[in-house]
């Protein structure tokens, strides 16, 4: 395993639908020189190359079954390894959509250490639910409005999100690796809160 003091700092970003997570990920990428790696991109990239782990995961999902953590671990490991080889000057790595479960969180340290990455913590953007619903309703008023863009469906999405992520927040809180930040304000204001946490905790020069 790589020594944490000589490895690349790695964070994961967490936040409910409508919190502006994607915008902040772009800021972290462009202004801090991080690689932004989303679980969706990992899966799509692996599928496009015919990766056997991704194909197995797709088959399980199509049958309505859960994808075993070990399959996800292998897929994430291989894709991160490929991306890191193509981006040798990365100052850090930002994971988006991974880990999603406590089981994935527990296996992540070994996964990352093997790649010369050191997991620093979870960046948790907090925005009041009422504001999130307002943002999502406005977003749904555009040309691509879908039948499920209504307040009841959005509230249910919020409930499911909280139910799934609460154990993950508890896990990282217990390990002193949860960095919760106010996600209200302009994108620049939110990044102004995120940046010093990333720089200090990631020990960036």
C-alpha positions as CSV (number, residue, x, y, z in Angstrom):
1,X,0.0,0.0,0.0
2,X,1.1,3.6,-0.7
3,X,2.0,5.8,2.2
4,X,-0.8,8.3,2.8
5,X,1.6,11.2,3.2
6,X,2.9,10.6,-0.4
7,X,-0.4,9.8,-2.1
8,X,-2.9,11.9,-3.9
9,X,-5.7,13.4,-1.7
10,X,-9.1,12.1,-2.6
11,X,-12.5,13.4,-1.5
12,X,-16.0,12.3,-2.2
13,X,-18.8,14.9,-2.7
14,X,-22.3,14.3,-1.3
15,X,-25.5,16.3,-1.6
16,X,-29.2,16.0,-2.3
17,X,-30.8,16.6,-5.8
18,X,-30.6,20.3,-6.6
19,X,-27.8,21.2,-4.2
20,X,-25.4,22.3,-7.0
21,X,-23.0,19.4,-6.5
22,X,-22.2,19.3,-10.2
23,X,-21.3,23.0,-10.4
24,X,-19.0,22.7,-7.4
25,X,-17.4,19.6,-8.8
26,X,-16.5,21.6,-12.0
27,X,-15.0,24.4,-9.8
28,X,-12.9,21.9,-7.8
29,X,-11.7,20.4,-11.1
30,X,-10.9,23.6,-12.9
31,X,-9.6,25.7,-10.0
32,X,-7.8,23.1,-7.8
33,X,-6.6,20.8,-10.6
34,X,-8.6,17.8,-9.4
35,X,-9.8,14.9,-11.4
36,X,-13.6,14.6,-11.2
37,X,-14.7,11.0,-11.5
38,X,-18.4,10.2,-11.3
39,X,-19.8,6.7,-10.8
40,X,-22.0,7.2,-13.8
41,X,-19.0,8.0,-16.0
42,X,-17.1,5.0,-14.6
43,X,-19.9,2.7,-15.4
44,X,-20.6,4.1,-18.9
45,X,-16.9,4.1,-19.8
46,X,-16.4,0.5,-18.7
47,X,-19.5,-0.6,-20.5
48,X,-18.3,1.1,-23.7
49,X,-15.1,-0.9,-23.6
50,X,-17.0,-4.1,-22.9
51,X,-15.5,-4.5,-19.4
52,X,-16.7,-7.8,-17.9
53,X,-17.4,-6.3,-14.5
54,X,-19.6,-3.6,-16.0
55,X,-21.4,-6.1,-18.2
56,X,-22.1,-8.3,-15.2
57,X,-23.3,-5.3,-13.2
58,X,-25.6,-4.2,-16.0
59,X,-27.1,-7.7,-16.3
60,X,-27.8,-7.8,-12.5
61,X,-29.4,-4.3,-12.6
62,X,-31.6,-5.3,-15.6
63,X,-32.9,-8.3,-13.5
64,X,-33.6,-6.0,-10.6
65,X,-30.9,-7.4,-8.4
66,X,-28.3,-5.6,-6.3
67,X,-24.7,-5.4,-7.7
68,X,-22.3,-6.9,-5.2
69,X,-19.8,-4.5,-3.7
70,X,-16.9,-6.6,-4.9
71,X,-18.1,-6.2,-8.6
72,X,-18.3,-2.4,-8.1
73,X,-14.9,-2.3,-6.3
74,X,-13.2,-4.0,-9.3
75,X,-14.9,-1.8,-11.8
76,X,-14.0,1.4,-9.9
77,X,-10.5,0.3,-9.3
78,X,-9.8,-0.5,-13.0
79,X,-11.4,2.7,-14.3
80,X,-9.6,4.9,-11.8
81,X,-6.3,3.2,-12.7
82,X,-7.0,3.9,-16.4
83,X,-7.9,7.6,-15.7
84,X,-4.9,8.2,-13.4
85,X,-2.5,6.9,-16.0
86,X,-3.9,9.4,-18.5
87,X,-3.8,12.3,-16.0
88,X,-0.4,12.2,-14.3
89,X,-0.5,15.8,-13.0
90,X,-3.7,15.6,-11.0
91,X,-3.5,17.5,-7.7
92,X,-6.3,15.4,-6.2
93,X,-9.3,13.3,-7.1
94,X,-13.0,14.1,-6.5
95,X,-15.3,11.0,-6.4
96,X,-19.0,11.7,-7.3
97,X,-21.6,9.1,-6.6
98,X,-19.1,6.7,-4.8
99,X,-19.3,5.4,-2.2
100,X,-23.0,5.0,-2.0
101,X,-23.2,2.5,0.9
102,X,-21.3,1.8,4.1
103,X,-20.1,-1.4,2.6
104,X,-18.5,0.5,-0.3
105,X,-17.0,3.0,2.2
106,X,-15.4,0.2,4.2
107,X,-13.7,-1.3,1.2
108,X,-12.6,2.1,-0.3
109,X,-9.4,2.7,1.7
110,X,-7.8,-0.4,0.4
111,X,-9.1,0.2,-3.2
112,X,-7.6,3.8,-3.2
113,X,-4.4,3.0,-1.4
114,X,-3.6,0.4,-4.1
115,X,-3.7,3.2,-6.6
116,X,-1.7,5.7,-4.6
117,X,-4.7,7.6,-3.5
118,X,-5.5,8.7,0.1
119,X,-9.2,9.2,1.1
120,X,-9.5,12.4,3.1
121,X,-13.2,12.7,3.6
122,X,-16.7,13.3,2.4
123,X,-17.7,16.9,1.4
124,X,-21.4,17.1,2.4
125,X,-23.3,20.0,0.9
126,X,-26.3,21.0,3.1
127,X,-29.2,22.9,1.6
128,X,-32.7,23.3,3.3
129,X,-35.2,21.0,1.7
130,X,-37.7,23.8,0.9
131,X,-35.0,25.6,-1.2
132,X,-34.1,22.3,-3.0
133,X,-37.7,21.7,-3.9
134,X,-38.0,25.3,-5.2
135,X,-34.9,24.9,-7.3
136,X,-36.1,21.5,-8.8
137,X,-39.5,22.8,-9.5
138,X,-38.0,25.8,-11.4
139,X,-35.7,23.4,-13.3
140,X,-38.7,21.3,-14.2
141,X,-40.5,24.3,-15.8
142,X,-38.2,24.3,-18.8
143,X,-38.7,22.7,-22.2
144,X,-37.7,19.3,-21.0
145,X,-40.4,19.1,-18.3
146,X,-41.3,15.5,-17.4
147,X,-44.5,14.2,-15.8
148,X,-42.7,13.4,-12.6
149,X,-41.5,17.0,-12.2
150,X,-44.0,17.8,-9.4
151,X,-43.6,18.5,-5.7
152,X,-44.9,15.2,-4.4
153,X,-42.4,13.2,-6.5
154,X,-39.6,15.6,-5.6
155,X,-40.4,15.2,-1.9
156,X,-40.3,11.4,-2.3
157,X,-36.9,11.7,-4.0
158,X,-35.7,13.7,-1.0
159,X,-37.0,11.1,1.4
160,X,-35.3,8.2,-0.4
161,X,-32.1,10.2,-0.6
162,X,-32.0,10.9,3.1
163,X,-32.8,7.3,3.9
164,X,-30.0,6.0,1.8
165,X,-27.3,8.5,2.7
166,X,-27.9,8.9,6.5
167,X,-25.9,5.7,7.3
168,X,-23.1,7.0,5.1
169,X,-23.0,10.3,6.9
170,X,-23.0,8.5,10.3
171,X,-20.1,6.3,9.2
172,X,-17.9,9.2,8.1
173,X,-18.9,11.3,11.1
174,X,-17.7,8.5,13.4
175,X,-14.4,8.4,11.4
176,X,-14.1,12.2,11.6
177,X,-14.1,12.3,7.8
178,X,-17.4,14.2,7.3
179,X,-17.1,17.8,6.3
180,X,-20.5,19.3,6.2
181,X,-20.8,22.8,4.6
182,X,-23.5,25.3,3.9
183,X,-24.6,24.9,0.3
184,X,-26.8,28.0,0.2
185,X,-25.6,31.0,-1.8
186,X,-24.1,31.7,-5.2
187,X,-21.8,29.1,-6.7
188,X,-18.8,31.3,-6.0
189,X,-19.9,31.7,-2.3
190,X,-20.3,27.9,-1.9
191,X,-16.9,27.3,-3.5
192,X,-15.4,29.9,-1.1
193,X,-16.4,27.6,1.7
194,X,-15.3,24.4,0.1
195,X,-11.9,25.5,-1.1
196,X,-10.2,26.1,2.3
197,X,-11.5,22.8,3.6
198,X,-10.1,20.9,0.6
199,X,-6.8,22.8,0.7
200,X,-6.3,22.3,4.5
201,X,-7.6,18.8,4.9
202,X,-5.9,17.6,1.6
203,X,-2.6,19.3,2.7
204,X,-2.4,21.0,-0.7
205,X,0.6,23.3,-1.3
